[in-house]
Amino acid sequence: MSAPRTTATLILALVLGGCDRTATETGPTGASMGGPLYTVSSGSQSTLLGRATFGDPSDQTFKVKRISGAWHVEVKATPNLDMAVQRIVFQPGGQSGWHRHPGPVFIQVVTGTMTFYESDDPTCAPVVRTAGQGYLDAGEHAHIARNESGAPAENIVVYLAPQAAALRIDAPDPGNCPF
């Protein structure tokens, strides 16, 4: 086999091997629960609108501070940070699957109604946001976004992440919600 063909075959095997989601998850006692390791999103379409790195190549600490009267905002990252903007449309019944992020995520509901659930909430209390409202995910633990309404919902999502990091990290179903 030629070197380019061998390399391509090896890369394909690594990619396909890395996509296997058929491992079983374990419950609190460590017993196998069967089923996929991660939940999968459904009924949504995502479009990455842009991604850029913010920072100064000569200074690995990114910082911006603004004070305007009683309003104060400050963002600091070491080293620099990426900002990505994505448009996500959820059809009725659509959901994101359980996942987390490497940094904070600002979610703006543009149209419709979205419901968010946190993996660390034992009561699985819904957090409902409607058009014009925002939801902040600090990225510290898994969550799921669901469109439990009868109409499509559109979100504009702004991610702050380490440079070149994956924006989404799939997570197993934490088992705290009945769905």
C-alpha positions as CSV (number, residue, x, y, z in Angstrom):
1,M,0.0,0.0,0.0
2,S,1.4,3.5,-0.9
3,A,2.2,6.0,1.9
4,P,-0.6,8.5,1.1
5,R,-3.1,5.7,1.0
6,T,-1.8,4.2,4.3
7,T,-1.9,7.6,5.9
8,A,-5.5,8.2,4.7
9,T,-6.6,4.8,5.9
10,L,-5.0,5.4,9.3
11,I,-6.7,8.8,9.7
12,L,-10.1,7.3,8.6
13,A,-9.7,4.6,11.2
14,L,-8.9,7.1,14.0
15,V,-11.8,9.4,13.1
16,L,-14.3,6.5,12.9
17,G,-12.9,5.0,16.1
18,G,-13.3,8.3,17.9
19,C,-16.9,8.6,16.8
20,D,-18.1,5.4,18.5
21,R,-20.8,6.3,21.0
22,T,-22.0,2.7,21.7
23,A,-20.2,2.3,25.0
24,T,-22.5,1.8,28.0
25,E,-22.8,4.2,30.8
26,T,-22.9,3.3,34.5
27,G,-25.3,4.3,37.2
28,P,-24.5,5.6,40.7
29,T,-23.6,2.1,41.8
30,G,-21.3,1.5,38.8
31,A,-23.7,-1.1,37.3
32,S,-24.1,-0.9,33.6
33,M,-27.3,0.8,32.5
34,G,-26.9,0.0,28.8
35,G,-27.7,2.5,26.1
36,P,-25.5,5.1,24.5
37,L,-22.9,7.0,26.5
38,Y,-24.1,10.4,25.3
39,T,-27.4,11.8,24.4
40,V,-27.9,13.1,20.9
41,S,-29.5,16.4,19.8
42,S,-32.6,16.2,17.6
43,G,-34.9,18.6,15.8
44,S,-32.4,21.5,15.7
45,Q,-30.2,23.1,13.1
46,S,-27.1,25.0,14.0
47,T,-25.2,27.6,11.9
48,L,-21.8,28.9,13.0
49,L,-21.9,32.6,12.2
50,G,-18.3,33.4,13.1
51,R,-15.4,32.6,15.4
52,A,-12.4,34.8,16.3
53,T,-9.6,34.9,18.8
54,F,-9.3,38.0,21.0
55,G,-6.0,39.0,22.4
56,D,-2.7,40.6,21.9
57,P,0.1,38.3,20.6
58,S,2.6,40.1,22.9
59,D,0.4,39.8,26.0
60,Q,-1.2,36.5,26.8
61,T,-3.7,38.1,29.2
62,F,-6.9,39.4,27.5
63,K,-8.7,42.0,29.5
64,V,-11.4,44.6,28.9
65,K,-13.1,46.7,31.5
66,R,-15.8,49.3,31.1
67,I,-17.4,51.5,33.6
68,S,-20.2,53.8,32.6
69,G,-22.0,55.4,35.5
70,A,-23.4,52.7,37.7
71,W,-22.9,50.0,35.0
72,H,-19.7,48.0,35.2
73,V,-18.4,45.1,33.1
74,E,-15.1,43.2,33.1
75,V,-13.8,40.3,31.1
76,K,-10.5,38.7,31.7
77,A,-8.9,35.6,30.2
78,T,-5.5,34.0,30.4
79,P,-4.4,33.1,27.8
80,N,-6.4,34.8,25.1
81,L,-10.0,33.7,24.3
82,D,-12.1,32.8,21.3
83,M,-15.6,34.1,20.8
84,A,-17.9,32.2,18.6
85,V,-21.5,33.1,17.6
86,Q,-24.0,30.5,16.5
87,R,-27.6,30.5,15.4
88,I,-29.6,27.5,16.5
89,V,-33.2,26.9,15.5
90,F,-35.1,24.3,17.4
91,Q,-38.3,22.8,16.0
92,P,-41.2,21.9,18.3
93,G,-39.9,18.9,20.4
94,G,-36.3,19.6,19.4
95,Q,-33.5,19.4,22.0
96,S,-29.8,19.8,22.3
97,G,-28.9,16.6,24.1
98,W,-27.0,16.8,27.4
99,H,-23.7,18.7,27.0
100,R,-21.5,21.3,28.6
101,H,-19.1,24.0,27.3
102,P,-15.4,24.9,28.1
103,G,-16.4,28.4,29.1
104,P,-19.4,30.7,29.6
105,V,-22.2,30.7,27.0
106,F,-24.7,33.5,26.6
107,I,-27.9,32.3,25.0
108,Q,-30.4,34.8,23.6
109,V,-33.9,33.5,22.7
110,V,-34.8,35.5,19.6
111,T,-38.2,33.8,18.8
112,G,-40.3,31.2,20.5
113,T,-39.8,29.6,23.9
114,M,-36.9,27.5,25.2
115,T,-36.7,25.4,28.4
116,F,-33.3,24.6,30.0
117,Y,-32.5,22.0,32.6
118,E,-29.3,21.6,34.7
119,S,-27.6,18.3,35.4
120,D,-26.8,19.3,39.0
121,D,-30.4,20.1,39.9
122,P,-31.9,17.0,41.6
123,T,-35.4,18.4,41.1
124,C,-35.0,18.9,37.4
125,A,-36.7,22.3,37.6
126,P,-37.3,23.9,34.2
127,V,-35.8,27.3,33.4
128,V,-38.1,28.9,30.8
129,R,-37.0,31.7,28.5
130,T,-39.0,33.5,25.9
131,A,-38.2,35.8,23.0
132,G,-36.1,38.7,24.2
133,Q,-34.8,36.9,27.3
134,G,-31.4,35.4,27.9
135,Y,-29.9,32.4,29.6
136,L,-26.4,32.2,30.9
137,D,-24.6,28.9,31.1
138,A,-21.4,29.2,33.0
139,G,-20.1,26.0,31.5
140,E,-19.4,24.3,34.8
141,H,-21.8,21.3,34.4
142,A,-24.0,19.7,31.8
143,H,-27.4,21.0,30.7
144,I,-30.0,20.4,28.1
145,A,-32.0,22.9,26.0
146,R,-35.5,21.8,24.9
147,N,-38.2,23.4,22.8
148,E,-41.3,22.1,24.6
149,S,-43.6,24.5,22.8
150,G,-45.6,24.0,19.6
151,A,-43.7,26.5,17.6
152,P,-40.1,26.8,16.3
153,A,-37.6,28.7,18.6
154,E,-34.5,30.6,17.4
155,N,-31.5,31.3,19.6
156,I,-28.4,33.3,19.1
157,V,-25.6,31.8,21.2
158,V,-22.3,33.5,22.1
159,Y,-19.5,31.3,23.4
160,L,-16.4,32.4,25.3
161,A,-13.8,29.6,25.1
162,P,-10.1,28.9,25.3
163,Q,-8.4,29.4,21.9
164,A,-9.3,26.6,19.4
165,A,-11.3,24.6,22.0
166,A,-14.3,22.6,21.1
167,L,-17.4,24.6,21.8
168,R,-19.5,21.7,22.9
169,I,-18.6,18.7,25.0
170,D,-21.2,15.9,24.9
171,A,-22.3,14.5,28.3
172,P,-24.2,11.5,29.5
173,D,-27.8,11.7,30.7
174,P,-27.4,12.5,34.4
175,G,-30.6,10.7,35.2
176,N,-32.2,13.6,37.2
177,C,-34.9,14.3,34.7
178,P,-37.8,12.1,33.6
179,F,-37.2,12.6,29.9
